Amino acid sequence: MIMGTLTTIDPLFLLCCGQNNLPIQQRSSNHHHEFKPFFTCFSTNNNNNAFSTTTTFFHPHRFLSHVVAASEIDTPNVQCSPHQCSDDLLFTNIFPIKRTQMMEGMIFVRLDQSKDLRNWELTVGCNLPGKWTLHWGVSYVDDIGREWDKPPCDMIPPGSVTIKDYAIETPLKKSSISADEGDTFYEVKIPDSPDSKISTINFVLKDDENGAWHQYKGRDFKVPLAKYLKTPKRGFSLWPGGLTKICNILLKSITTVRNDQDKSSELINPKQENGQLEGFCIEVPITKEIDFNNSVTVSVKKCYQSETLKNVLYLETDLPGDIVLHWGLCRGNSRRWEVPPGPHPPGTVPYKDKALRSQLQAGDSTKGSSLQITLGEEFSGFAFVLKQNETWFKCMGNDFYVSLLGSNSIHKEDQPEGVERELTKGTSQDASFLSFTDGIFGEIRNLVTDISSNKNRKIKLKEPQESILQEIERLAAEAYNMFKSSVSTFSDVTSTLEPEATVVEPEAAVVEPEPAVGSRISTLVPKVCSAEGTGYEILCQGFNWESHKSGRWYMELKDKASELASLGFTVVWLPPCTESVSPEGYMPRDLYNLNSRYGNIDELKDLVKKFHELGIKTLGDAVLNHRCAHYQNPNGVWNLFGGRLNWDERAIVADDPHFQGRGNKSSGENFDAAPNIDHSQEFVRKDIIEWLCWLRKEVGYDGWRLDFARGFWGGYVKDYIQASDPYFAVGEFWDSLSYTDGELDHNQDAHRQRIVDWINATNGTAGAFDVTTKGILHSAFERCEYWRLSDSGGNPPGVMGWWPSHAVTFIENHDTGSTQGHWRFPSGKEMEGYAYILTHPGTPSVFLDHIFSHNKTEVATLISIRTRNKIHCRSVVQIVKAEWDVYASIIDEKIAMKIGPGHFEPPAGSQNWSFAIEGRDYKIWEAK
């Protein structure tokens, strides 16, 4: 489906408003700028294609699909006598058309000063549509060499979000003032901080719709503040390149007139005011590709001409500019074009003896054009395409086709997949469903506003954020299920929103797994999250720290693929695939060289293909935080890259202590062993996106494991996920838990909050490994303190207790275990740990070393229990016991489990339980 703003779709608007007594061209102009749909049509297509032929009624927050009957709509006015024409409209077809147009606009930067010339206000605006965000920071007078710092609190506008300790993100809002009537202008105002010695404000402008960052000639915008330009400090730089002339404007005297209290006036000369300036305004041109939704409407009516019954066809489109219609007629069931006998519309000329070419005539208004054609009764179909300049518009890659035999203008066999269901069942949707979903979307918008405002506070409010996150996901799940059921039946939609008793999310949010590899979810059913999977994933880490040593790990793992499938794994995480300075792959150098110590590119592709044949998805290990250089610079520092991505020092963050980067300051923590990549650079993000998309296509990866995710801002991850469109993605955000005198604190909210913040920065497009849960399990098992497995609210204490759908639970991986052993799980307690994560919400990950060991049978049984009972990432946990020696819970009322040496039996009552498996300090029951 297509989501977006419809620039002009006047015929659709007029049909739903019932203004059928006016000529179409006369009616359309009054509503051009007012109408924006929420839902447009049924299936996407290649560039410049149309989609379906249903008449659709649009509303800003709701949609109704409706098949037009002969008595339900008047025909557009045709140039025939009322005595000659039949009163009945045979039918009307509306073909939606999506097109992309490059639009030119401006970034406006204005500095205004108060009348007393002491304070200033910076305004940044843009006149192109989009979701614009100002990413900004300041430079202080006495701060040598540091370009970006966090501004004072009194400068930060409401709704802003703090990015680490050096920048702010502030959304631009629609302005009530427009340059021209009908144009939209977005702006943000940043006030002065009178007591701060700020020399420069730095910023870039981001369009969150497409992830584009707008800079000036590849560098940040820099606005030198007038009050400190007189004596610049060392390390202070003016605007680079051609914008040095702006500084000249700033330093130039500006004369203005000001009225004082006695209404007299005087000339103010900035030179006499200690070099203070009054302000300036500049414009920087930008371009953006914008999607437009247009349509072509075809109406057919019977009309007598010279005692002969004719078909009078009226074609109208709201495509701008000169539109040429290439058309022909068809006989019988054939789609072969024929040139009909005359008369033809004025100006019609033959085209290669196979078609006719007619220029559409502009209407009375400035928008749209139309044409009337008279056709003989001997023809059964009207075929056409449209041409605008050098662009051709077709229907799903084929010619537009209108049957002249009746109202069924599209043959059943020609309908796009999924359209018939929408056409036949759309009329049963009622107002209650629409008002209900309107309420859901309204609540989600309010909750997002709430969580944004909470993030501005110095002390994070964990409980409100927890509640808001859960409520947003619950509401989204409700909206999704309402929409899904409406597509299939449009009935029985009467449920209301009730608060959940626990913070975990309802099962309703989970989409059933895809039936097989290669199958596609219908375009009518959207995913709740772009990289969330189905909710039923069971992940296997398919390597350890020593796997590279054989040089043929891909082939060895291929031999194990069938066994992994039989055990019930649905996703396998593969090792880093690129050439690397270190044999394990985590020091990548040439990203496009896929011959690694694990095997060559052909062996990797064979491995992925094998997993796909078995119904298993694959995750590539993407090391995006750092990259090893190929060459040294003149100073002998390794910071020049080779290969296809031959970056220089600009690709390295400026605060990397070892590699002399010339980029911006890091948005995360530095990795000391290799140059840390500056993801704020547009060329870097562009190259990484191209590389990820290439891996998806060339290798066949279904998703990503993101290495060292705390090294760069989650907002960049969102860009990468949205561009590469993976099935599943998870980040490694691993930092230390909270300890007091060497003992783990019971309250680990601050730790899981940092992980949740990173997930939230990705806009929920990626999950994260639940490091919090692993750390708590360590202490619970080592010290026999199972009370730790319940937080103060009686919920799981890790990320799974706050955002389970985005928590990937694990007990061991190649870093914590294997031969590295950086944080090894308590020895002998592995199966107790798996009894916990394989029965609880979140997405469980099982380490390869634990599969191919004496634990294999128990692991297989636990996976079978999880799969059989359909436990998923949002399953509901009821903690029954959390004491010194025992933890027990009931999950989805389907599984009861206990871990620890203490005693527990599931409660007797309405639910009967049967024993499923028992091991060292764990036991599991299933509901009968």
Helices and strands as residue ranges (DSSP letters): H 10-17, H 24-28, G 29-31, E 49-50, E 55-59, E 62-66, E 85-113, E 120-126, E 132-140, G 153-155, E 161-163, E 167-171, E 173-174, E 186-191, E 198-207, E 212-214, E 221-224, G 226-228, G 241-243, H 244-251, E 256-259, E 265-268, G 270-272, E 279-305, E 308-317, E 323-330, E 349-351, E 355-359, E 361-362, E 369-375, E 381-388, E 391-395, E 400-403, G 412-414, H 419-425, G 426-428, H 431-455, H 462-488, G 507-509, E 539-541, G 547-550, H 553-567, E 571-573, H 601-613, E 617-622, E 631-632, E 638-640, G 649-651, H 682-698, E 703-706, G 709-711, H 714-724, E 728-731, E 739-740, E 743-744, H 749-761, E 767-769, H 771-782, G 786-789, G 799-801, G 804-806, E 807-809, H 830-837, E 843-847, H 848-851, H 856-868, E 877-882, E 887-891, E 895-899, E 913-919, E 922-927
